[in-house]
Amino acid sequence: MSSDELAEQGLQESDLQAKLNSETAIIDWNELVKHFARGVVIKINPSLDLLEAAEGLATDNVKQFEEWVATGKLSRASDDDARDWTAREPDFWCVVAAPWVLVQEKLPGSSQIN
């Protein structure tokens, strides 16, 4: 969603952040596997804030996304990721930025994103 589209819908960036934050959830690998099978899972590195990534995607911030991809801060989940997650069964912070499902592995004992 571009900033023009946000304006058309009456959403400010802070409103978008609040909306995305309210839509986060903790899910396990078993819940995520169906989305992985559809090829829509985007893995977010712990060094990047999950909501910042979701906002960048929702606002079509192509330049920022290209930078995150180039620096390895986000990537489409791979078959190797799926094998690792199947073996370990971690929990994930998750937010949907349709059609994508953005996930960040939840660190043990963590109650916050990042």
Phi and psi restraints in degrees (range 20) as a CNS / XPLOR table:
assign (resid 1 and name C) (resid 2 and name N)
       (resid 2 and name CA) (resid 2 and name C) 1.0 -76.5 20.0 2
assign (resid 2 and name N) (resid 2 and name CA)
       (resid 2 and name C) (resid 3 and name N) 1.0 168.5 20.0 2
assign (resid 2 and name C) (resid 3 and name N)
       (resid 3 and name CA) (resid 3 and name C) 1.0 -64.3 20.0 2
assign (resid 3 and name N) (resid 3 and name CA)
       (resid 3 and name C) (resid 4 and name N) 1.0 -31.1 20.0 2
assign (resid 3 and name C) (resid 4 and name N)
       (resid 4 and name CA) (resid 4 and name C) 1.0 -64.7 20.0 2
assign (resid 4 and name N) (resid 4 and name CA)
       (resid 4 and name C) (resid 5 and name N) 1.0 -41.9 20.0 2
assign (resid 4 and name C) (resid 5 and name N)
       (resid 5 and name CA) (resid 5 and name C) 1.0 -66.7 20.0 2
assign (resid 5 and name N) (resid 5 and name CA)
       (resid 5 and name C) (resid 6 and name N) 1.0 -37.9 20.0 2
assign (resid 5 and name C) (resid 6 and name N)
       (resid 6 and name CA) (resid 6 and name C) 1.0 -58.9 20.0 2
assign (resid 6 and name N) (resid 6 and name CA)
       (resid 6 and name C) (resid 7 and name N) 1.0 -45.9 20.0 2
assign (resid 6 and name C) (resid 7 and name N)
       (resid 7 and name CA) (resid 7 and name C) 1.0 -62.3 20.0 2
assign (resid 7 and name N) (resid 7 and name CA)
       (resid 7 and name C) (resid 8 and name N) 1.0 -43.0 20.0 2
assign (resid 7 and name C) (resid 8 and name N)
       (resid 8 and name CA) (resid 8 and name C) 1.0 -59.2 20.0 2
assign (resid 8 and name N) (resid 8 and name CA)
       (resid 8 and name C) (resid 9 and name N) 1.0 -35.8 20.0 2
assign (resid 8 and name C) (resid 9 and name N)
       (resid 9 and name CA) (resid 9 and name C) 1.0 -88.2 20.0 2
assign (resid 9 and name N) (resid 9 and name CA)
       (resid 9 and name C) (resid 10 and name N) 1.0 1.3 20.0 2
assign (resid 9 and name C) (resid 10 and name N)
       (resid 10 and name CA) (resid 10 and name C) 1.0 73.9 20.0 2
assign (resid 10 and name N) (resid 10 and name CA)
       (resid 10 and name C) (resid 11 and name N) 1.0 22.2 20.0 2
assign (resid 10 and name C) (resid 11 and name N)
       (resid 11 and name CA) (resid 11 and name C) 1.0 -101.4 20.0 2
assign (resid 11 and name N) (resid 11 and name CA)
       (resid 11 and name C) (resid 12 and name N) 1.0 131.2 20.0 2
assign (resid 11 and name C) (resid 12 and name N)
       (resid 12 and name CA) (resid 12 and name C) 1.0 -90.7 20.0 2
assign (resid 12 and name N) (resid 12 and name CA)
       (resid 12 and name C) (resid 13 and name N) 1.0 164.5 20.0 2
assign (resid 12 and name C) (resid 13 and name N)
       (resid 13 and name CA) (resid 13 and name C) 1.0 -58.9 20.0 2
assign (resid 13 and name N) (resid 13 and name CA)
       (resid 13 and name C) (resid 14 and name N) 1.0 -38.7 20.0 2
assign (resid 13 and name C) (resid 14 and name N)
       (resid 14 and name CA) (resid 14 and name C) 1.0 -65.3 20.0 2
assign (resid 14 and name N) (resid 14 and name CA)
       (resid 14 and name C) (resid 15 and name N) 1.0 -34.4 20.0 2
assign (resid 14 and name C) (resid 15 and name N)
       (resid 15 and name CA) (resid 15 and name C) 1.0 -65.7 20.0 2
assign (resid 15 and name N) (resid 15 and name CA)
       (resid 15 and name C) (resid 16 and name N) 1.0 -40.9 20.0 2
assign (resid 15 and name C) (resid 16 and name N)
       (resid 16 and name CA) (resid 16 and name C) 1.0 -63.2 20.0 2
assign (resid 16 and name N) (resid 16 and name CA)
       (resid 16 and name C) (resid 17 and name N) 1.0 -44.6 20.0 2
assign (resid 16 and name C) (resid 17 and name N)
       (resid 17 and name CA) (resid 17 and name C) 1.0 -59.8 20.0 2
assign (resid 17 and name N) (resid 17 and name CA)
       (resid 17 and name C) (resid 18 and name N) 1.0 -43.9 20.0 2
assign (resid 17 and name C) (resid 18 and name N)
       (resid 18 and name CA) (resid 18 and name C) 1.0 -64.5 20.0 2
assign (resid 18 and name N) (resid 18 and name CA)
       (resid 18 and name C) (resid 19 and name N) 1.0 -41.3 20.0 2
assign (resid 18 and name C) (resid 19 and name N)
       (resid 19 and name CA) (resid 19 and name C) 1.0 -62.7 20.0 2
assign (resid 19 and name N) (resid 19 and name CA)
       (resid 19 and name C) (resid 20 and name N) 1.0 -47.7 20.0 2
assign (resid 19 and name C) (resid 20 and name N)
       (resid 20 and name CA) (resid 20 and name C) 1.0 -62.6 20.0 2
assign (resid 20 and name N) (resid 20 and name CA)
       (resid 20 and name C) (resid 21 and name N) 1.0 -42.1 20.0 2
assign (resid 20 and name C) (resid 21 and name N)
       (resid 21 and name CA) (resid 21 and name C) 1.0 -60.6 20.0 2
assign (resid 21 and name N) (resid 21 and name CA)
       (resid 21 and name C) (resid 22 and name N) 1.0 -39.8 20.0 2
assign (resid 21 and name C) (resid 22 and name N)
       (resid 22 and name CA) (resid 22 and name C) 1.0 -70.3 20.0 2
assign (resid 22 and name N) (resid 22 and name CA)
       (resid 22 and name C) (resid 23 and name N) 1.0 -15.7 20.0 2
assign (resid 22 and name C) (resid 23 and name N)
       (resid 23 and name CA) (resid 23 and name C) 1.0 -101.3 20.0 2
assign (resid 23 and name N) (resid 23 and name CA)
       (resid 23 and name C) (resid 24 and name N) 1.0 6.8 20.0 2
assign (resid 23 and name C) (resid 24 and name N)
       (resid 24 and name CA) (resid 24 and name C) 1.0 -79.3 20.0 2
assign (resid 24 and name N) (resid 24 and name CA)
       (resid 24 and name C) (resid 25 and name N) 1.0 154.7 20.0 2
assign (resid 24 and name C) (resid 25 and name N)
       (resid 25 and name CA) (resid 25 and name C) 1.0 -152.9 20.0 2
assign (resid 25 and name N) (resid 25 and name CA)
       (resid 25 and name C) (resid 26 and name N) 1.0 160.5 20.0 2
assign (resid 25 and name C) (resid 26 and name N)
       (resid 26 and name CA) (resid 26 and name C) 1.0 -99.6 20.0 2
assign (resid 26 and name N) (resid 26 and name CA)
       (resid 26 and name C) (resid 27 and name N) 1.0 125.6 20.0 2
assign (resid 26 and name C) (resid 27 and name N)
       (resid 27 and name CA) (resid 27 and name C) 1.0 -129.3 20.0 2
assign (resid 27 and name N) (resid 27 and name CA)
       (resid 27 and name C) (resid 28 and name N) 1.0 161.1 20.0 2
assign (resid 27 and name C) (resid 28 and name N)
       (resid 28 and name CA) (resid 28 and name C) 1.0 -103.7 20.0 2
assign (resid 28 and name N) (resid 28 and name CA)
       (resid 28 and name C) (resid 29 and name N) 1.0 173.3 20.0 2
assign (resid 28 and name C) (resid 29 and name N)
       (resid 29 and name CA) (resid 29 and name C) 1.0 -59.1 20.0 2
assign (resid 29 and name N) (resid 29 and name CA)
       (resid 29 and name C) (resid 30 and name N) 1.0 -38.0 20.0 2
assign (resid 29 and name C) (resid 30 and name N)
       (resid 30 and name CA) (resid 30 and name C) 1.0 -60.4 20.0 2
assign (resid 30 and name N) (resid 30 and name CA)
       (resid 30 and name C) (resid 31 and name N) 1.0 -33.2 20.0 2
assign (resid 30 and name C) (resid 31 and name N)
       (resid 31 and name CA) (resid 31 and name C) 1.0 -78.2 20.0 2
assign (resid 31 and name N) (resid 31 and name CA)
       (resid 31 and name C) (resid 32 and name N) 1.0 -26.2 20.0 2
assign (resid 31 and name C) (resid 32 and name N)
       (resid 32 and name CA) (resid 32 and name C) 1.0 -86.3 20.0 2
assign (resid 32 and name N) (resid 32 and name CA)
       (resid 32 and name C) (resid 33 and name N) 1.0 -24.2 20.0 2
assign (resid 32 and name C) (resid 33 and name N)
       (resid 33 and name CA) (resid 33 and name C) 1.0 -58.0 20.0 2
assign (resid 33 and name N) (resid 33 and name CA)
       (resid 33 and name C) (resid 34 and name N) 1.0 -37.1 20.0 2
assign (resid 33 and name C) (resid 34 and name N)
       (resid 34 and name CA) (resid 34 and name C) 1.0 -65.1 20.0 2
assign (resid 34 and name N) (resid 34 and name CA)
       (resid 34 and name C) (resid 35 and name N) 1.0 -34.3 20.0 2
assign (resid 34 and name C) (resid 35 and name N)
       (resid 35 and name CA) (resid 35 and name C) 1.0 -73.3 20.0 2
assign (resid 35 and name N) (resid 35 and name CA)
       (resid 35 and name C) (resid 36 and name N) 1.0 -37.1 20.0 2
assign (resid 35 and name C) (resid 36 and name N)
       (resid 36 and name CA) (resid 36 and name C) 1.0 -59.9 20.0 2
assign (resid 36 and name N) (resid 36 and name CA)
       (resid 36 and name C) (resid 37 and name N) 1.0 -43.5 20.0 2
assign (resid 36 and name C) (resid 37 and name N)
       (resid 37 and name CA) (resid 37 and name C) 1.0 -60.9 20.0 2
assign (resid 37 and name N) (resid 37 and name CA)
       (resid 37 and name C) (resid 38 and name N) 1.0 -29.3 20.0 2
assign (resid 37 and name C) (resid 38 and name N)
       (resid 38 and name CA) (resid 38 and name C) 1.0 -82.3 20.0 2
assign (resid 38 and name N) (resid 38 and name CA)
       (resid 38 and name C) (resid 39 and name N) 1.0 -8.6 20.0 2
assign (resid 38 and name C) (resid 39 and name N)
       (resid 39 and name CA) (resid 39 and name C) 1.0 78.4 20.0 2
assign (resid 39 and name N) (resid 39 and name CA)
       (resid 39 and name C) (resid 40 and name N) 1.0 26.4 20.0 2
assign (resid 39 and name C) (resid 40 and name N)
       (resid 40 and name CA) (resid 40 and name C) 1.0 -114.2 20.0 2
assign (resid 40 and name N) (resid 40 and name CA)
       (resid 40 and name C) (resid 41 and name N) 1.0 12.1 20.0 2
assign (resid 40 and name C) (resid 41 and name N)
       (resid 41 and name CA) (resid 41 and name C) 1.0 -90.9 20.0 2
assign (resid 41 and name N) (resid 41 and name CA)
       (resid 41 and name C) (resid 42 and name N) 1.0 126.4 20.0 2
assign (resid 41 and name C) (resid 42 and name N)
       (resid 42 and name CA) (resid 42 and name C) 1.0 -111.3 20.0 2
assign (resid 42 and name N) (resid 42 and name CA)
       (resid 42 and name C) (resid 43 and name N) 1.0 123.0 20.0 2
assign (resid 42 and name C) (resid 43 and name N)
       (resid 43 and name CA) (resid 43 and name C) 1.0 -91.1 20.0 2
assign (resid 43 and name N) (resid 43 and name CA)
       (resid 43 and name C) (resid 44 and name N) 1.0 127.4 20.0 2
assign (resid 43 and name C) (resid 44 and name N)
       (resid 44 and name CA) (resid 44 and name C) 1.0 -106.0 20.0 2
assign (resid 44 and name N) (resid 44 and name CA)
       (resid 44 and name C) (resid 45 and name N) 1.0 125.1 20.0 2
assign (resid 44 and name C) (resid 45 and name N)
       (resid 45 and name CA) (resid 45 and name C) 1.0 -64.2 20.0 2
assign (resid 45 and name N) (resid 45 and name CA)
       (resid 45 and name C) (resid 46 and name N) 1.0 145.6 20.0 2
assign (resid 45 and name C) (resid 46 and name N)
       (resid 46 and name CA) (resid 46 and name C) 1.0 -58.6 20.0 2
assign (resid 46 and name N) (resid 46 and name CA)
       (resid 46 and name C) (resid 47 and name N) 1.0 -19.6 20.0 2
assign (resid 46 and name C) (resid 47 and name N)
       (resid 47 and name CA) (resid 47 and name C) 1.0 -77.3 20.0 2
assign (resid 47 and name N) (resid 47 and name CA)
       (resid 47 and name C) (resid 48 and name N) 1.0 -8.1 20.0 2
assign (resid 47 and name C) (resid 48 and name N)
       (resid 48 and name CA) (resid 48 and name C) 1.0 -114.8 20.0 2
assign (resid 48 and name N) (resid 48 and name CA)
       (resid 48 and name C) (resid 49 and name N) 1.0 136.2 20.0 2
assign (resid 48 and name C) (resid 49 and name N)
       (resid 49 and name CA) (resid 49 and name C) 1.0 -70.3 20.0 2
assign (resid 49 and name N) (resid 49 and name CA)
       (resid 49 and name C) (resid 50 and name N) 1.0 128.3 20.0 2
assign (resid 49 and name C) (resid 50 and name N)
       (resid 50 and name CA) (resid 50 and name C) 1.0 -56.8 20.0 2
assign (resid 50 and name N) (resid 50 and name CA)
       (resid 50 and name C) (resid 51 and name N) 1.0 -44.3 20.0 2
assign (resid 50 and name C) (resid 51 and name N)
       (resid 51 and name CA) (resid 51 and name C) 1.0 -69.2 20.0 2
assign (resid 51 and name N) (resid 51 and name CA)
       (resid 51 and name C) (resid 52 and name N) 1.0 -33.4 20.0 2
assign (resid 51 and name C) (resid 52 and name N)
       (resid 52 and name CA) (resid 52 and name C) 1.0 -63.7 20.0 2
assign (resid 52 and name N) (resid 52 and name CA)
       (resid 52 and name C) (resid 53 and name N) 1.0 -42.7 20.0 2
assign (resid 52 and name C) (resid 53 and name N)
       (resid 53 and name CA) (resid 53 and name C) 1.0 -64.3 20.0 2
assign (resid 53 and name N) (resid 53 and name CA)
       (resid 53 and name C) (resid 54 and name N) 1.0 -43.2 20.0 2
assign (resid 53 and name C) (resid 54 and name N)
       (resid 54 and name CA) (resid 54 and name C) 1.0 -63.7 20.0 2
assign (resid 54 and name N) (resid 54 and name CA)
       (resid 54 and name C) (resid 55 and name N) 1.0 -40.5 20.0 2
assign (resid 54 and name C) (resid 55 and name N)
       (resid 55 and name CA) (resid 55 and name C) 1.0 -65.3 20.0 2
assign (resid 55 and name N) (resid 55 and name CA)
       (resid 55 and name C) (resid 56 and name N) 1.0 -41.5 20.0 2
assign (resid 55 and name C) (resid 56 and name N)
       (resid 56 and name CA) (resid 56 and name C) 1.0 -60.6 20.0 2
assign (resid 56 and name N) (resid 56 and name CA)
       (resid 56 and name C) (resid 57 and name N) 1.0 -39.6 20.0 2
assign (resid 56 and name C) (resid 57 and name N)
       (resid 57 and name CA) (resid 57 and name C) 1.0 -70.0 20.0 2
assign (resid 57 and name N) (resid 57 and name CA)
       (resid 57 and name C) (resid 58 and name N) 1.0 -44.4 20.0 2
assign (resid 57 and name C) (resid 58 and name N)
       (resid 58 and name CA) (resid 58 and name C) 1.0 -64.4 20.0 2
assign (resid 58 and name N) (resid 58 and name CA)
       (resid 58 and name C) (resid 59 and name N) 1.0 -28.2 20.0 2
assign (resid 58 and name C) (resid 59 and name N)
       (resid 59 and name CA) (resid 59 and name C) 1.0 -100.4 20.0 2
assign (resid 59 and name N) (resid 59 and name CA)
       (resid 59 and name C) (resid 60 and name N) 1.0 10.0 20.0 2
assign (resid 59 and name C) (resid 60 and name N)
       (resid 60 and name CA) (resid 60 and name C) 1.0 55.1 20.0 2
assign (resid 60 and name N) (resid 60 and name CA)
       (resid 60 and name C) (resid 61 and name N) 1.0 43.5 20.0 2
assign (resid 60 and name C) (resid 61 and name N)
       (resid 61 and name CA) (resid 61 and name C) 1.0 -81.2 20.0 2
assign (resid 61 and name N) (resid 61 and name CA)
       (resid 61 and name C) (resid 62 and name N) 1.0 77.9 20.0 2
assign (resid 61 and name C) (resid 62 and name N)
       (resid 62 and name CA) (resid 62 and name C) 1.0 -59.7 20.0 2
assign (resid 62 and name N) (resid 62 and name CA)
       (resid 62 and name C) (resid 63 and name N) 1.0 -44.9 20.0 2
assign (resid 62 and name C) (resid 63 and name N)
       (resid 63 and name CA) (resid 63 and name C) 1.0 -59.1 20.0 2
assign (resid 63 and name N) (resid 63 and name CA)
       (resid 63 and name C) (resid 64 and name N) 1.0 -45.8 20.0 2
assign (resid 63 and name C) (resid 64 and name N)
       (resid 64 and name CA) (resid 64 and name C) 1.0 -64.9 20.0 2
assign (resid 64 and name N) (resid 64 and name CA)
       (resid 64 and name C) (resid 65 and name N) 1.0 -42.5 20.0 2
assign (resid 64 and name C) (resid 65 and name N)
       (resid 65 and name CA) (resid 65 and name C) 1.0 -62.4 20.0 2
assign (resid 65 and name N) (resid 65 and name CA)
       (resid 65 and name C) (resid 66 and name N) 1.0 -42.1 20.0 2
assign (resid 65 and name C) (resid 66 and name N)
       (resid 66 and name CA) (resid 66 and name C) 1.0 -60.6 20.0 2
assign (resid 66 and name N) (resid 66 and name CA)
       (resid 66 and name C) (resid 67 and name N) 1.0 -39.0 20.0 2
assign (resid 66 and name C) (resid 67 and name N)
       (resid 67 and name CA) (resid 67 and name C) 1.0 -65.2 20.0 2
assign (resid 67 and name N) (resid 67 and name CA)
       (resid 67 and name C) (resid 68 and name N) 1.0 -44.5 20.0 2
assign (resid 67 and name C) (resid 68 and name N)
       (resid 68 and name CA) (resid 68 and name C) 1.0 -63.0 20.0 2
assign (resid 68 and name N) (resid 68 and name CA)
       (resid 68 and name C) (resid 69 and name N) 1.0 -40.0 20.0 2
assign (resid 68 and name C) (resid 69 and name N)
       (resid 69 and name CA) (resid 69 and name C) 1.0 -65.1 20.0 2
assign (resid 69 and name N) (resid 69 and name CA)
       (resid 69 and name C) (resid 70 and name N) 1.0 -46.1 20.0 2
assign (resid 69 and name C) (resid 70 and name N)
       (resid 70 and name CA) (resid 70 and name C) 1.0 -62.0 20.0 2
assign (resid 70 and name N) (resid 70 and name CA)
       (resid 70 and name C) (resid 71 and name N) 1.0 -32.2 20.0 2
assign (resid 70 and name C) (resid 71 and name N)
       (resid 71 and name CA) (resid 71 and name C) 1.0 -94.9 20.0 2
assign (resid 71 and name N) (resid 71 and name CA)
       (resid 71 and name C) (resid 72 and name N) 1.0 2.7 20.0 2
assign (resid 71 and name C) (resid 72 and name N)
       (resid 72 and name CA) (resid 72 and name C) 1.0 77.0 20.0 2
assign (resid 72 and name N) (resid 72 and name CA)
       (resid 72 and name C) (resid 73 and name N) 1.0 14.8 20.0 2
assign (resid 72 and name C) (resid 73 and name N)
       (resid 73 and name CA) (resid 73 and name C) 1.0 -77.8 20.0 2
assign (resid 73 and name N) (resid 73 and name CA)
       (resid 73 and name C) (resid 74 and name N) 1.0 -19.7 20.0 2
assign (resid 73 and name C) (resid 74 and name N)
       (resid 74 and name CA) (resid 74 and name C) 1.0 -150.5 20.0 2
assign (resid 74 and name N) (resid 74 and name CA)
       (resid 74 and name C) (resid 75 and name N) 1.0 152.4 20.0 2
assign (resid 74 and name C) (resid 75 and name N)
       (resid 75 and name CA) (resid 75 and name C) 1.0 -161.9 20.0 2
assign (resid 75 and name N) (resid 75 and name CA)
       (resid 75 and name C) (resid 76 and name N) 1.0 159.9 20.0 2
assign (resid 75 and name C) (resid 76 and name N)
       (resid 76 and name CA) (resid 76 and name C) 1.0 -70.4 20.0 2
assign (resid 76 and name N) (resid 76 and name CA)
       (resid 76 and name C) (resid 77 and name N) 1.0 136.3 20.0 2
assign (resid 76 and name C) (resid 77 and name N)
       (resid 77 and name CA) (resid 77 and name C) 1.0 -60.4 20.0 2
assign (resid 77 and name N) (resid 77 and name CA)
       (resid 77 and name C) (resid 78 and name N) 1.0 136.7 20.0 2
assign (resid 77 and name C) (resid 78 and name N)
       (resid 78 and name CA) (resid 78 and name C) 1.0 -103.9 20.0 2
assign (resid 78 and name N) (resid 78 and name CA)
       (resid 78 and name C) (resid 79 and name N) 1.0 171.5 20.0 2
assign (resid 78 and name C) (resid 79 and name N)
       (resid 79 and name CA) (resid 79 and name C) 1.0 -61.7 20.0 2
assign (resid 79 and name N) (resid 79 and name CA)
       (resid 79 and name C) (resid 80 and name N) 1.0 -36.3 20.0 2
assign (resid 79 and name C) (resid 80 and name N)
       (resid 80 and name CA) (resid 80 and name C) 1.0 -62.9 20.0 2
assign (resid 80 and name N) (resid 80 and name CA)
       (resid 80 and name C) (resid 81 and name N) 1.0 -40.0 20.0 2
assign (resid 80 and name C) (resid 81 and name N)
       (resid 81 and name CA) (resid 81 and name C) 1.0 -60.2 20.0 2
assign (resid 81 and name N) (resid 81 and name CA)
       (resid 81 and name C) (resid 82 and name N) 1.0 -45.5 20.0 2
assign (resid 81 and name C) (resid 82 and name N)
       (resid 82 and name CA) (resid 82 and name C) 1.0 -61.4 20.0 2
assign (resid 82 and name N) (resid 82 and name CA)
       (resid 82 and name C) (resid 83 and name N) 1.0 -41.4 20.0 2
assign (resid 82 and name C) (resid 83 and name N)
       (resid 83 and name CA) (resid 83 and name C) 1.0 -63.7 20.0 2
assign (resid 83 and name N) (resid 83 and name CA)
       (resid 83 and name C) (resid 84 and name N) 1.0 -43.8 20.0 2
assign (resid 83 and name C) (resid 84 and name N)
       (resid 84 and name CA) (resid 84 and name C) 1.0 -62.5 20.0 2
assign (resid 84 and name N) (resid 84 and name CA)
       (resid 84 and name C) (resid 85 and name N) 1.0 -46.5 20.0 2
assign (resid 84 and name C) (resid 85 and name N)
       (resid 85 and name CA) (resid 85 and name C) 1.0 -66.3 20.0 2
assign (resid 85 and name N) (resid 85 and name CA)
       (resid 85 and name C) (resid 86 and name N) 1.0 -34.4 20.0 2
assign (resid 85 and name C) (resid 86 and name N)
       (resid 86 and name CA) (resid 86 and name C) 1.0 -64.4 20.0 2
assign (resid 86 and name N) (resid 86 and name CA)
       (resid 86 and name C) (resid 87 and name N) 1.0 -41.0 20.0 2
assign (resid 86 and name C) (resid 87 and name N)
       (resid 87 and name CA) (resid 87 and name C) 1.0 -69.8 20.0 2
assign (resid 87 and name N) (resid 87 and name CA)
       (resid 87 and name C) (resid 88 and name N) 1.0 -39.7 20.0 2
assign (resid 87 and name C) (resid 88 and name N)
       (resid 88 and name CA) (resid 88 and name C) 1.0 -96.7 20.0 2
assign (resid 88 and name N) (resid 88 and name CA)
       (resid 88 and name C) (resid 89 and name N) 1.0 -26.0 20.0 2
assign (resid 88 and name C) (resid 89 and name N)
       (resid 89 and name CA) (resid 89 and name C) 1.0 52.3 20.0 2
assign (resid 89 and name N) (resid 89 and name CA)
       (resid 89 and name C) (resid 90 and name N) 1.0 56.0 20.0 2
assign (resid 89 and name C) (resid 90 and name N)
       (resid 90 and name CA) (resid 90 and name C) 1.0 -75.7 20.0 2
assign (resid 90 and name N) (resid 90 and name CA)
       (resid 90 and name C) (resid 91 and name N) 1.0 166.8 20.0 2
assign (resid 90 and name C) (resid 91 and name N)
       (resid 91 and name CA) (resid 91 and name C) 1.0 -95.6 20.0 2
assign (resid 91 and name N) (resid 91 and name CA)
       (resid 91 and name C) (resid 92 and name N) 1.0 156.4 20.0 2
assign (resid 91 and name C) (resid 92 and name N)
       (resid 92 and name CA) (resid 92 and name C) 1.0 -132.2 20.0 2
assign (resid 92 and name N) (resid 92 and name CA)
       (resid 92 and name C) (resid 93 and name N) 1.0 143.4 20.0 2
assign (resid 92 and name C) (resid 93 and name N)
       (resid 93 and name CA) (resid 93 and name C) 1.0 -78.4 20.0 2
assign (resid 93 and name N) (resid 93 and name CA)
       (resid 93 and name C) (resid 94 and name N) 1.0 138.4 20.0 2
assign (resid 93 and name C) (resid 94 and name N)
       (resid 94 and name CA) (resid 94 and name C) 1.0 -140.5 20.0 2
assign (resid 94 and name N) (resid 94 and name CA)
       (resid 94 and name C) (resid 95 and name N) 1.0 144.3 20.0 2
assign (resid 94 and name C) (resid 95 and name N)
       (resid 95 and name CA) (resid 95 and name C) 1.0 -147.6 20.0 2
assign (resid 95 and name N) (resid 95 and name CA)
       (resid 95 and name C) (resid 96 and name N) 1.0 142.1 20.0 2
assign (resid 95 and name C) (resid 96 and name N)
       (resid 96 and name CA) (resid 96 and name C) 1.0 -96.5 20.0 2
assign (resid 96 and name N) (resid 96 and name CA)
       (resid 96 and name C) (resid 97 and name N) 1.0 127.6 20.0 2
assign (resid 96 and name C) (resid 97 and name N)
       (resid 97 and name CA) (resid 97 and name C) 1.0 -125.2 20.0 2
assign (resid 97 and name N) (resid 97 and name CA)
       (resid 97 and name C) (resid 98 and name N) 1.0 80.7 20.0 2
assign (resid 97 and name C) (resid 98 and name N)
       (resid 98 and name CA) (resid 98 and name C) 1.0 -43.5 20.0 2
assign (resid 98 and name N) (resid 98 and name CA)
       (resid 98 and name C) (resid 99 and name N) 1.0 134.6 20.0 2
assign (resid 98 and name C) (resid 99 and name N)
       (resid 99 and name CA) (resid 99 and name C) 1.0 -88.9 20.0 2
assign (resid 99 and name N) (resid 99 and name CA)
       (resid 99 and name C) (resid 100 and name N) 1.0 4.9 20.0 2
assign (resid 99 and name C) (resid 100 and name N)
       (resid 100 and name CA) (resid 100 and name C) 1.0 -88.1 20.0 2
assign (resid 100 and name N) (resid 100 and name CA)
       (resid 100 and name C) (resid 101 and name N) 1.0 150.7 20.0 2
assign (resid 100 and name C) (resid 101 and name N)
       (resid 101 and name CA) (resid 101 and name C) 1.0 -116.3 20.0 2
assign (resid 101 and name N) (resid 101 and name CA)
       (resid 101 and name C) (resid 102 and name N) 1.0 111.7 20.0 2
assign (resid 101 and name C) (resid 102 and name N)
       (resid 102 and name CA) (resid 102 and name C) 1.0 -92.9 20.0 2
assign (resid 102 and name N) (resid 102 and name CA)
       (resid 102 and name C) (resid 103 and name N) 1.0 131.1 20.0 2
assign (resid 102 and name C) (resid 103 and name N)
       (resid 103 and name CA) (resid 103 and name C) 1.0 -131.9 20.0 2
assign (resid 103 and name N) (resid 103 and name CA)
       (resid 103 and name C) (resid 104 and name N) 1.0 149.1 20.0 2
assign (resid 103 and name C) (resid 104 and name N)
       (resid 104 and name CA) (resid 104 and name C) 1.0 -139.0 20.0 2
assign (resid 104 and name N) (resid 104 and name CA)
       (resid 104 and name C) (resid 105 and name N) 1.0 124.2 20.0 2
assign (resid 104 and name C) (resid 105 and name N)
       (resid 105 and name CA) (resid 105 and name C) 1.0 -59.5 20.0 2
assign (resid 105 and name N) (resid 105 and name CA)
       (resid 105 and name C) (resid 106 and name N) 1.0 131.7 20.0 2
assign (resid 105 and name C) (resid 106 and name N)
       (resid 106 and name CA) (resid 106 and name C) 1.0 -81.9 20.0 2
assign (resid 106 and name N) (resid 106 and name CA)
       (resid 106 and name C) (resid 107 and name N) 1.0 126.6 20.0 2
assign (resid 106 and name C) (resid 107 and name N)
       (resid 107 and name CA) (resid 107 and name C) 1.0 -73.5 20.0 2
assign (resid 107 and name N) (resid 107 and name CA)
       (resid 107 and name C) (resid 108 and name N) 1.0 141.3 20.0 2
assign (resid 107 and name C) (resid 108 and name N)
       (resid 108 and name CA) (resid 108 and name C) 1.0 -55.1 20.0 2
assign (resid 108 and name N) (resid 108 and name CA)
       (resid 108 and name C) (resid 109 and name N) 1.0 132.7 20.0 2
assign (resid 108 and name C) (resid 109 and name N)
       (resid 109 and name CA) (resid 109 and name C) 1.0 80.7 20.0 2
assign (resid 109 and name N) (resid 109 and name CA)
       (resid 109 and name C) (resid 110 and name N) 1.0 -0.9 20.0 2
assign (resid 109 and name C) (resid 110 and name N)
       (resid 110 and name CA) (resid 110 and name C) 1.0 -84.7 20.0 2
assign (resid 110 and name N) (resid 110 and name CA)
       (resid 110 and name C) (resid 111 and name N) 1.0 136.1 20.0 2
assign (resid 110 and name C) (resid 111 and name N)
       (resid 111 and name CA) (resid 111 and name C) 1.0 -110.9 20.0 2
assign (resid 111 and name N) (resid 111 and name CA)
       (resid 111 and name C) (resid 112 and name N) 1.0 -0.5 20.0 2
assign (resid 111 and name C) (resid 112 and name N)
       (resid 112 and name CA) (resid 112 and name C) 1.0 -126.6 20.0 2
assign (resid 112 and name N) (resid 112 and name CA)
       (resid 112 and name C) (resid 113 and name N) 1.0 160.2 20.0 2
assign (resid 112 and name C) (resid 113 and name N)
       (resid 113 and name CA) (resid 113 and name C) 1.0 -73.1 20.0 2
assign (resid 113 and name N) (resid 113 and name CA)
       (resid 113 and name C) (resid 114 and name N) 1.0 125.6 20.0 2
